[in-house]
Amino acid sequence: MPSTYDRPLVLANWKMSLSLGASVALARDLTSVYEKLKLKEHLALALCPTYPALPQVAEILKKKSIFLGAQDVFWKPLGPYTGEVSPRVLAELGVKYVIIGHSERRQFLKETEAMVQQKVLATLAEGLTPVLCVGETFAERQAGQKDLVIARQVTSALSGVTLAAGLELVVAYEPVWVIGSGQAVEPNEAMETALVIRQALLDFFSADIVDKQVKIIYGGSVDPTNINDFVGRGLLRGVLVGGASLEAKQFTHLMKKL
C-alpha cells in the first residue's frame, strides 16, 4: 500500500473491548464501508485489534486499503520472553502501525520510559511505524507541568532513534485525564501541545524529516461531534480513536466527517 502521509490518519484502538468474533465482524463491516464510500480518498485508516484477533483481521484486510495495527510490542525480535510478542512477527502478519507507551500500559503495567524507548527502536528496526503516545495526568496538569511532561516523554522515547528514508513516526497526544471520559481537550490546547511536540522532535530530526516523516495526531474522547476540531488544525494530522471506533455505524459517521 502507498504511504499514508498525505492523508489524515485515523487509528482505531479497540483495546480489550471486543471478543474475537466481534473484532472479525467489525473489521468486515468497516472494510465494506471503507471501500463502498471510497473513504481511502480522504483518509488513511488503521485497525488495532487485540493480539489474538490480529491474524483473522489481517486476513480480512489483505489486499484492501485499510492498514493493520497492533496495540503493543516487545523490544526484542526473538528470544525467551514468555508472553511477549515480537515486532518481527508483527511485521510477518502485515502490521504497519504499533501503539507504544499508551497511558493504560504506563499506569496498569508500569511501563517505563526506558521500555517505551526500546520498543520504538525495535519497531523501527523491523520497518514498522511506531505510534508513540504521550500525555499528562490531571495532577501534572494542575501542577503546571504539562509541557515539561510531554517534552520529557518525547525526548526519552526518541533517544538514539533515527528515521531513515521510508520510515515514519506517529506521535499521539493523549492527555491521560480525558481518555474514556467523553470530554476532549479544547482544540486550541491540542494544537498548542502539538507545537511542543514538534519542538521536541526538532532536537532529534531535521525540520525536513519532521515535516515529511513524522505525523502528530490527537487522541482522547474523539467522536463524530468533535473530529473536525482535531484533524487538519495546525500541526494535527489525524486521530487515535478508542470507544467511538467500537461500533461500525458511529465510527463510519466519524470518518465521513473528514
Helices and strands as residue ranges (DSSP letters): E 9-13, H 20-36, G 39-41, E 44-48, G 51-53, H 54-61, E 67-70, H 87-93, E 95-100, H 103-108, H 113-125, E 129-134, H 138-142, H 146-157, E 169-173, G 176-178, H 187-201, H 207-213, E 214-219, H 227-230, E 236-241, G 243-245, H 248-256
